[in-house]
Amino acid sequence: MSEKDKEEFEAFKKRSPKYNPGMNDQAEMDNESEDIQHHDIDNNKAIQNDLPDQKVDDKTIKMLLIKKKNTITVKIIQQKLKLNKGIL
């Protein structure tokens, strides 16, 4: 077990009712929630560090929005055609 693992386990024992009988269940749930939040933050930082810097300009955003809008419009038209033909 590495030194970091030992430190994390000791910190866990202090927060856990199993190892600390005076602690109630709500305190344990609060600590678990806090641990999850820290874990999520760490994961997000790692993901951000893995991604290269990507710059998106306004033109690209507008093009993507138009494409999305057109896709939705096509689906609506297809649905209306099916309704008119009695398929749906």
Backbone hydrogen bonds, N-H to C=O, Kabsch-Sander energy under -0.5 kcal/mol:
donor,donor_aa,acceptor,acceptor_aa,energy
6,K,2,S,-2.2
7,E,3,E,-2.3
8,E,4,K,-2.5
9,F,5,D,-2.4
10,E,6,K,-2.4
11,A,7,E,-2.2
12,F,8,E,-2.2
13,K,9,F,-2.6
14,K,10,E,-1.6
15,R,11,A,-1.1
15,R,12,F,-0.6
16,S,12,F,-1.1
19,Y,16,S,-0.6
20,N,16,S,-1.7
23,M,20,N,-2.2
28,E,24,N,-1.4
29,M,25,D,-2.4
30,D,26,Q,-2.6
31,N,27,A,-2.2
32,E,28,E,-2.4
33,S,29,M,-2.5
34,E,30,D,-2.2
35,D,31,N,-2.5
36,I,32,E,-2.5
37,Q,33,S,-2.3
38,H,34,E,-2.3
39,H,35,D,-2.4
40,D,36,I,-2.7
41,I,37,Q,-2.3
42,D,38,H,-2.5
43,N,39,H,-2.5
44,N,40,D,-2.6
45,K,41,I,-2.2
46,A,42,D,-2.2
47,I,43,N,-2.6
48,Q,44,N,-2.5
49,N,45,K,-2.1
50,D,46,A,-1.5
51,L,47,I,-1.6
55,K,53,D,-0.5
56,V,54,Q,-0.5
57,D,55,K,-0.5
61,I,57,D,-1.8
62,K,58,D,-2.7
63,M,59,K,-2.4
64,L,60,T,-2.3
65,L,61,I,-2.4
66,I,62,K,-2.4
67,K,63,M,-2.3
68,K,64,L,-2.4
69,K,65,L,-2.6
70,N,66,I,-2.8
71,T,67,K,-2.2
72,I,68,K,-2.2
73,T,69,K,-2.5
74,V,70,N,-2.5
75,K,71,T,-2.0
76,I,72,I,-2.2
77,I,73,T,-2.4
78,Q,74,V,-2.6
79,Q,75,K,-2.2
80,K,76,I,-2.4
81,L,77,I,-2.4
82,K,78,Q,-2.1
83,L,79,Q,-2.2
84,N,80,K,-2.5
85,K,81,L,-1.9
86,G,82,K,-0.6
86,G,83,L,-0.8
87,I,82,K,-2.6
88,L,82,K,-0.7
